[in-house]
Amino acid sequence: MSGTTRLRVGIALLGLWQGGPAVWAALWPAGFFSTFPTADHAWVRLVPPYNEHLVRDFGLALAQFLPVAVVCVKWPEPVFARAVLVGSLLFSVPHLIYHELHVVRVDDVVWQRLSLWFPIVPAAWLPYLTRSAREPGERGRSTAPVTTVEEVR
């Protein structure tokens, strides 16, 4: 499997991982609040009270990731891929830290940690696949410092 294919698959998995809860919370906030991730292991309802506006906004905020991820899967340009992966980390790392400091259900702590670490590991590793790819327009550019306005043009 090529690096580009791995990058596409990784970003697609991140999109699905974040997209499922995003759509669920945005369209069915009461169901998300009372049964996420499953009815027997509902984590969100352990932090009451239910607030439809807050849950729906959470889903919509998380859904912003989806169109960008789709674009990166279709056109995995290094700069776009890095941006979507950094965006994923900007949500996932603070989310993990919060839940590490506020464990509300000890019997599910292993599953909670796995679900919180899952998006962080690929989002931190996948930029490595973009490191050897050239940015658009980089071909043949000199690394020498520019000293005059004429050299900038």
C-alpha positions in Angstrom: 0.0 0.0 0.0 1.4 3.4 -1.0 1.9 6.3 1.4 -0.8 8.2 -0.4 -3.3 5.3 0.0 -2.4 5.0 3.7 -2.9 8.7 4.1 -6.3 8.5 2.4 -7.4 5.5 4.5 -6.2 7.1 7.7 -8.0 10.4 7.0 -11.2 8.5 6.0 -11.1 6.5 9.2 -10.7 9.7 11.2 -13.6 11.2 9.3 -15.8 8.2 10.0 -14.7 8.1 13.7 -15.6 11.7 14.2 -18.4 11.9 11.7 -20.6 9.2 13.3 -21.0 11.0 16.7 -21.2 14.4 14.9 -24.2 13.5 12.8 -25.8 11.6 15.7 -25.5 14.6 18.1 -26.5 17.2 15.5 -29.6 15.3 14.3 -30.7 13.4 17.4 -29.3 15.2 20.4 -31.5 13.6 23.0 -30.6 10.1 21.7 -26.9 11.0 21.7 -27.1 12.4 25.2 -28.9 9.3 26.7 -27.2 6.5 24.7 -23.7 7.5 23.5 -21.8 5.3 22.8 -24.3 2.5 23.6 -27.5 2.3 25.8 -25.7 0.1 28.3 -22.6 2.3 28.5 -24.0 5.8 28.1 -21.2 8.2 29.0 -22.7 11.6 28.1 -25.8 11.2 30.4 -23.4 10.9 33.3 -22.8 14.6 33.1 -26.3 16.1 33.4 -28.3 18.2 32.8 -29.3 17.5 29.2 -29.1 20.6 27.0 -30.3 20.2 23.5 -28.6 23.3 22.3 -25.2 22.3 23.7 -25.4 18.7 22.4 -26.6 19.8 18.9 -23.8 22.5 18.7 -21.2 19.9 19.7 -22.3 17.7 16.8 -22.3 20.6 14.4 -18.9 21.8 15.5 -17.5 18.3 15.1 -19.2 17.9 11.7 -17.0 20.8 10.4 -14.2 18.2 10.1 -16.2 16.1 7.6 -16.0 18.1 4.4 -12.4 18.9 4.9 -11.6 15.2 5.5 -13.5 14.3 2.3 -11.5 16.9 0.3 -8.3 15.4 1.7 -9.3 11.9 0.8 -10.1 12.9 -2.7 -7.0 15.2 -3.1 -4.4 14.3 -0.5 -2.2 17.3 -1.0 0.3 17.5 1.9 -0.6 20.9 3.1 -4.3 20.0 3.2 -3.7 16.7 4.9 -1.5 18.3 7.5 -4.2 20.9 8.2 -6.9 18.3 8.7 -4.7 16.2 10.9 -3.7 19.2 13.1 -7.5 20.1 13.2 -8.2 16.6 14.5 -5.5 16.9 17.1 -6.8 20.3 18.2 -10.1 18.6 19.2 -8.8 15.2 20.3 -5.9 16.0 22.6 -7.8 18.4 24.9 -10.8 16.0 24.8 -8.5 13.2 26.0 -6.9 15.4 28.7 -10.3 16.4 30.0 -11.5 12.8 30.3 -8.3 11.7 31.9 -8.8 14.3 34.6 -12.5 13.6 35.0 -13.2 9.9 34.9 -16.9 9.4 35.5 -17.3 5.7 34.9 -14.4 3.6 36.2 -15.8 0.3 34.8 -15.5 1.7 31.2 -12.2 3.5 31.6 -10.4 1.1 29.2 -13.0 1.6 26.4 -13.0 5.3 27.1 -9.2 5.5 26.8 -9.2 3.4 23.6 -11.9 5.6 22.0 -10.1 8.8 23.0 -6.6 7.7 21.9 -7.9 6.2 18.6 -8.0 9.5 16.6 -4.8 10.9 18.2 -2.5 8.1 17.1 -3.2 8.3 13.4 -3.5 12.1 13.4 0.0 12.3 15.0 1.5 9.6 12.7 0.0 10.4 9.3 1.8 13.7 8.8 5.0 11.6 8.6 3.6 10.3 5.3 3.4 13.8 3.9 7.0 14.8 4.7 8.6 13.6 1.5 5.9 15.1 -0.8 6.7 18.5 -2.3 4.4 21.3 -1.7 2.9 22.8 -4.9 5.4 25.2 -6.5 8.4 23.9 -4.6 10.1 22.3 -7.6 13.5 23.9 -8.3 13.2 26.6 -5.6 16.4 27.8 -4.1 16.9 27.7 -0.4 19.2 30.7 -0.4 17.8 33.8 1.3 16.1 36.3 -0.9 17.9 39.7 -0.8 16.2 41.9 -3.3 12.7 42.7 -4.5 13.6 41.4 -8.0 14.5 38.0 -6.6 11.1 37.7 -5.0 9.4 38.0 -8.3 
